């Protein structure tokens, strides 16, 4: 390839005769030259230094001279150089000889270059040869084969292109667009040597458009396609367009055969003698020995056509081999990285194993540290308590010492000499010191209390069954890898060959926990079976709590250990089947083992807590009133007498233990009222006793009473307080005892179906749950005693009801049947009856203005009747004494109550209170029909076991 283009190189570098350059200020369009071998080209009156260019095959270079610039746009142009250096061994070009090259004339900004250097905007020799260059140094651009053509220097407007030999590129012989080199591959991908190849479209906006390669194989049909004509060229002296103008060359076939090529060469030689103005967009083919160059070129073309395919294939094979080597080298370079990556993976695995062991170690250390910290906190709290006690003792000692020293002597103050007045520092007053000391004591008490209640020593060993069941019902299941310990009494047991099923209940709720025991997981099972533990036996089980696959239960325990704590002896009175409540009353110490009684006792517990919480939230003070008393609160003589003078027909109580007659209290009201006079709001909650020989389902000889007393209250306020209290207690039970209430509701439904009409029990509307929800959901009814009697009389006269006591009149003491009818049938909810006749109520109730009634009130509820009774108390001393005498009390009796009547003499005020029978409240909440079933150990006529 290199040997083929050597003649062309020499031909293009043939020297021509020198000539003087024209004037520097001559314009482009008016430039003239006398011979075709002019040494300079008049372009914008400036010269541009040309950097040295290196040949791709040898060290031939050009330098100096002037070049085209300032917007000259054409396919070819002149470039003049001051010197040409040829490769060694070739004829050297004389100094200042002109080298005429086919080149692309690009346009520049027109800025005048410096005398010693500047931009050259024409394409370089590299563009002719099809090599890319880029400015590297003052020695000029380097040549590299392939790819687009080049620009002479940075800033050239010539677009990327291909040259005489080389690959296709954009903008051959053009400042914009795409084109092919003289003999290069066109932009469309076909070789310029191919007869069908053409020069790409768009030489420039002022160049000749076309699609033909400048040179092509003789005999081809290539030619410049018709397109936009170049700019108008210069004219000859006769006014005709010069042969170099765009009009002259537009659409002209350049080379179509050998003969025509020869003719075209001669015509080009003739055109070189033109001395007229030069147009910037015309083709100038100027060279000495043009014919020789054409002949040589024609010969080389044939050789190149033969060698082009082989050379291209070899070049492709060489490139492919280089790529294969590069891939192999890349694989070899990647092998150490892959080995390193494998090492990293192995090291990560080792670190992960080491970290697991480290985590376990740290977990153990953390548990140890936690235990040590808790122990340290307990020690610090104990030390703080001792320090506080010592500080208090020291402060007391110092105070006593200071007071003793102060009392012994008082030194006289000597008169000091007058000194400069100092600002007086105000000493804290005694009140400020006392307040500061009090604040310190309060802070100390708070700190001590917080420390004492932050941690506790007792930690239950057994897990409560209800806690596990409640958490499971809320979707929180125990950790199946953790073992739990439960204890309780066997309710049911089912022993199979492969496993044993057992349900135990620990009393925390109506539902028990099923324990599944298998020989392979519970080593104690065989020994346990031999003991024959059955219903009622107390056991302790250890195992894992898991989700139960059986219907009707959320969790069960997979037992790993079972222990018999308390076996059941023969004669156990309770059976697995249901036992009647009447029969259970014979065994008050065992009946709590049954579900129904356990539910009642849990409700009793929560109701007791609700009472205290209600009054505490309203700032009431809890007062413990005495059980032994010297007065009969009700004045009816229904008290149990307490005496050591047993067996004496007429005992002298002055000689008795207390020196006077003593009784069990029937009410704590009178005693707690005295404390209300000093604490404003108080209540008592304790046992009371009535010696009534009554065996009804509503009376007990021992029962508990809740009795609040409130100062500064009227009748309406008292009714509101009583209604709030009753509804609060029921609501608390509904919230905290839901499982128990549901069980009791179902129990009563079964009992209702079995109960016969001959038992005389009135059927209640709705279930237990519905009745309780109805009580708390709407306000109570309110009616006066007079209105209530009228309602009962009207109902009886209309035949709607028949009572055992049909003597309905004003002043009667309504019985239970009348009270229940008002609550169950008339109002269908609790009702408050007010303003009872004075003669049927106690002496301490306040008289109304009518003089016949008192400001009393009773709350009546369905299924029970009266549940609360209360009144506003008489706060006038004289009226109180008069009422007491009207009730038949003697002066001695009144004198024995002087501690009570004195309250009206020393700072009295309107006040009132009420009493609630706690067991009647439990009857309402549990739905039980007999009051003996809602107290742990019932006391009634003929019954005082346990």
Secondary structure, DSSP 8 states (H G I E B T S, - for coil): -HHHHHHHHHHHT--B-------TT--STT---SSTT-S---STT----------SSSS-EEE-S-B--SS--BS---B--SEEE--TTS----TT-B------B--------BTTB----B--HHHHHTEE----BTTB---EEBSS---SSTT----S---SSS--BS-TTSSSS-B--SSSB-TTSSBTTSTT----S-S-SSS---SS-SS--TT--------S------B-TTS-B-TTSHHHHTT----SSHHHHHHHHHHHHHHTT--S---TTS-----TTHHHHHHHHHHHHHHHHHHHHHHHHHHHHHHHHHHHHHHHHHHHHHHHHHHHHHHHHHHHHHHHHHHHHHHHHHHHHHHHHHHHHHHHHHHHHHHHHHHHHHHHHHHHHHHHHHHHHHHH---------------------HHHHHHHHHHHHHHHHHHHHHHHHS--S---SS--HHHHHHHHHTT----TTSEEEEEEEEEEEEE-SSEEEEEEE-SSSS--EEEEEETTT-TTHHHHHHHT--TT-EEEEEEEEEE--STT-SEEEEEEEEEEEE---TT-S--SS---HHHHGGGTTTGGGSHHHHHHHHHHHHHHHHHHHHHHHTT-EE----SEESS-TTSS----EE-S-TT-TT--GGGSTTSS-EEE-S-SHHHHHHHHHHHSEEEEEEEEE------STT--SEEEEEEEEEES--HHHHHHHHHHHHHHHHHHHHHH-HHHHHHHHHHHHHHHHH--GGG-----SS-HHHHHHHHHHS--EEEEHHHHHHHHHHHHHTTS---S-----TT----HHHHHHIIIIISSS-EEEE--BGGGS-TTB-B-TTSSBBSEEEEEETTTEEEEEEEEE---HHHHHHHHHHTT--HHHHHHTHHHHGGGTSS---EEEEEEEHHHHHHHHH--S-GGGSSSS--BTTB---
